[in-house]
Amino acid sequence: MNPVIFTIFGIDIQWYSILILIGIVIGLILLEKEAKKFKYPKDLIFNICFWAIIMGIIGARLYYIIFNFSYYSNNLLEIFAIWNGGLAIHGGIIAGVLTALFFAKKYHLNFLKLLDMAAPSLILAQAIGRWGNFFNGEAHGIATTYTELKNLLIPEFVIDGMNIGGVYYLPTFYFESLWCLLGFIILLIIRRLKYIKVGATTCIYLMWYSLGRFFIEAWRTDSLMIGGFKVAQIISIILFITGLVYLIYLSRKGKYENLYNDINAGRVIKKEKK
């Protein structure tokens, strides 16, 4: 596949960058709509999202560079070439969550409710962004055959794109995109349940994404490694357990306690002094 959509003034516009941008924009629209329901100021949400996205991209890149330091230490200029790929979602999530925590503390917001509002937007953005890997010819799995790909009911254009150098590969990006899309639908349904608690949507996001990522990562051939283990699988186990433990904790609370759909729960905004 050609990673370049078009060239303008000598600058190549990459599919990777555009798809990430599309995912961010759609995610922001959904988040803004959800925040409006709970009467969060639009400018506050925009400010939080702006910095969470910036720090998320930086975090995703730094995370990737750290686990590929031997390469980037000899190719310093490549550190800034994010349009060529090399953004690790776990690094982005960590940086984005820390940014949200900072703003939650600053404005006395319910941190977990912020995460609950953002979770469906995040997983949908992941589903869209994964297609950037398709055009870059990366994040694919082990070598396979055309027949096996057809038997998996994979669209013909995806199969054609997975023919790299005359060899067919498993489109793990495609599997993860579908998994995230299904997760998006599930999170939307769960978040509308009458007695869903603050934090539950985030827990289910962590468990759902981590479960799929753990098994999909087993097929990938370009995984970040540490001590012979795939980093994404280690992080997936940690995040899955974290989500499960906290979900169990939430289940022990009273039926009407700390409900997500309580319009005013956790929305205490501190006015800054002028």
Beta strands, then each sheet from edge to edge (+ up, - down):
strand 1: 4-8
strand 2: 11-14
strand 3: 143-144
strand 4: 163-164
strand 5: 167-169
strand 6: 225-226
strand 7: 229-230
sheet 1: 1+ 2-
sheet 2: 3+ 5- 4+
sheet 3: 6+ 7-
end
